[in-house]
Amino acid sequence: MLVPRDHQYFMKQALDQAHIALERGEIPVGAVVVSNGQIIARAHNLTETLTDVTAHAEIQAITAAANFLGGKYLNNCQLYVTLEPCQMCAGALYWSQVSELIFGAYDAKRGYQTMGTQLHPKTKVIGGILEEEASQLMSDFFQSKRKK
C-alpha cells in the first residue's frame, strides 16, 4: 500500500536530517528538496563540521538539488526545512527561485520574516508544519548547551 506523501511526510524526512545534525553536535536543522513528489536532496546543518558559518541546512540542500538537476534554479521544487530560514538562507532561496518553502518552527529572533527579508515573488510559503516537534528539538538542544 502506498502512503500518500504530504507536507507532514516530507517534514518528517527533514526532521530525520535534523536528528543527524544533532547527533553530530550541530544545531539540529534539517532540510529536503522535493521535485515531482520525490526527494532529490537531503541536508542538515554543517557549520561546525565544515567550520563554515554559511553551511546551513538550506544552503546545503539548495546546492545538492541544483547539482542533481544540473542547473541553478529550483523551479517546480519544494524546500522543506525544520526551522524558518534566516535572512542569508532566504536570500539564497530567492536566487534559486524555489517554488515553495515549507518550514516547521518559526524563528522569532532570526527568521527571515522578522528581518524583513523577501523571498522570490513566485515562492509560496507554508509555516508551522510539525511545528511542535521542530520547536522542541531546537529547545532541547539549546537547553542542553546552557547546562554545560
SVG drawing of the C-alpha trace seen along z (x, -y; Angstrom):
<svg xmlns="http://www.w3.org/2000/svg" viewBox="-2 -44 38 46">
<polyline fill="none" stroke="black" stroke-width="0.4" points="0.0,0.0 1.4,-3.4 1.4,-6.0 0.4,-9.4 3.3,-11.9 2.1,-15.1 3.7,-18.0 3.9,-16.0 5.7,-13.1 8.3,-15.4 8.8,-17.4 9.4,-14.2 12.2,-13.5 13.6,-16.9 13.3,-16.2 15.3,-13.0 18.1,-15.2 17.8,-17.5 18.4,-14.5 21.5,-13.6 22.8,-17.1 22.0,-16.8 24.0,-13.5 27.0,-15.3 26.9,-18.2 25.3,-20.6 22.3,-22.9 19.5,-20.5 18.1,-21.9 17.4,-19.6 16.1,-20.1 14.9,-18.2 14.2,-19.3 11.3,-17.7 10.7,-17.7 7.8,-15.9 6.9,-14.2 10.4,-12.8 13.2,-13.8 16.2,-15.0 18.3,-16.4 18.7,-15.8 20.8,-18.1 21.4,-19.2 23.5,-21.9 27.2,-21.5 28.5,-24.8 30.6,-23.1 31.8,-20.2 32.9,-22.5 33.9,-25.4 31.7,-27.5 29.0,-29.9 27.2,-29.6 26.8,-25.8 23.2,-25.9 20.9,-23.0 19.1,-25.1 22.3,-26.1 23.5,-22.5 20.1,-21.4 20.0,-24.0 23.5,-23.1 22.7,-19.4 19.4,-19.9 21.0,-22.2 23.7,-19.6 21.0,-16.9 19.0,-19.0 22.0,-20.2 21.0,-23.9 20.9,-26.7 17.1,-27.2 14.8,-25.2 11.6,-26.0 8.9,-23.4 10.7,-22.3 9.7,-22.5 12.1,-23.0 11.1,-21.5 13.1,-22.8 12.6,-22.3 13.2,-25.9 12.2,-29.2 15.2,-30.2 17.4,-33.1 17.9,-36.1 21.0,-34.5 19.1,-31.4 16.1,-33.3 18.3,-35.3 19.7,-32.0 16.1,-30.7 15.2,-34.0 18.0,-33.4 17.3,-29.7 13.7,-30.6 12.3,-27.7 8.6,-27.3 7.6,-26.6 9.1,-26.9 7.6,-24.8 9.0,-25.1 8.4,-23.7 9.2,-26.1 9.0,-29.8 12.2,-31.7 11.0,-34.8 14.6,-36.1 16.5,-35.3 13.9,-34.2 13.8,-35.9 10.3,-37.3 11.4,-39.2 14.3,-40.7 12.1,-41.9 13.9,-39.7 11.8,-38.8 11.6,-35.6 11.1,-35.4 7.6,-36.8 6.5,-33.4 7.6,-31.4 4.7,-30.1 5.3,-29.8 3.7,-27.5 4.9,-27.6 4.1,-25.6 4.2,-22.0 5.1,-19.7 6.0,-23.0 5.8,-21.5 8.3,-18.7 10.7,-21.0 10.5,-23.6 11.0,-21.0 14.1,-19.7 15.6,-23.2 14.6,-24.0 16.1,-20.8 19.3,-21.4 19.9,-24.9 18.9,-23.9 21.5,-21.1 24.1,-23.7 23.2,-26.0 23.7,-23.2 27.3,-22.7"/>
</svg>
